[in-house]
Amino acid sequence: MLRPRFLWKLYAGYAALTLLFMAVVGIFVARWLIQDARRQTHAVLLANAILLRDIATPALENNASSPFNQRLRELGAAIGTRFTVIRADGTVVADSEQGALRLDQHSHRPEIDMARRQNIGTATRFSQTLGKEMIYLALAVRTQGVLQGYVRTALPLSVVDKRFARLRTIVFLGTCVIAVVGLSFGFIFAHRLTHPLVIMTSAVRA
């Protein structure tokens, strides 16, 4: 009777510690990966905004709109990112998703207001134009210190959430596989540990 009871008591304690450890590690790794994914998303939006700033500066200085709007549509479709070019007064010059004339003043948008004060502005909010949650990054465009306007890049929050969901799934499956392997080795270890005790107990009884 010693062997089954002692084996399962020993294994139950080991299994509890293993599962607790794997849960803590899984949560830590998932949070770290999600934070890293957020940093990468911000870096991608910023890189696209810098690229857009170089392209949009002549359009802001020359007040060009129609030809540039078509070019912005093509660029946004190719990269899969929404691009918006806005004058210093908040008037939209071009947008890759909507015609500039269909968009209202943008001077009071949170990301634009932040970019006016800090050169770079970010916000996650609901877009009334597109009807979905978006992540925005705005960058001020200045020529010799004079504010010409802003360029803005944006991604749907659903796209970012899908990336996060995939990361959570990968971490969960990886944690489960490691836990199963650990529990299997734990059972073998517990069995080998209790086997000599059973032999000694039998000898004592004899």
Disulfide bonds with the S-S distance in Angstrom:
none
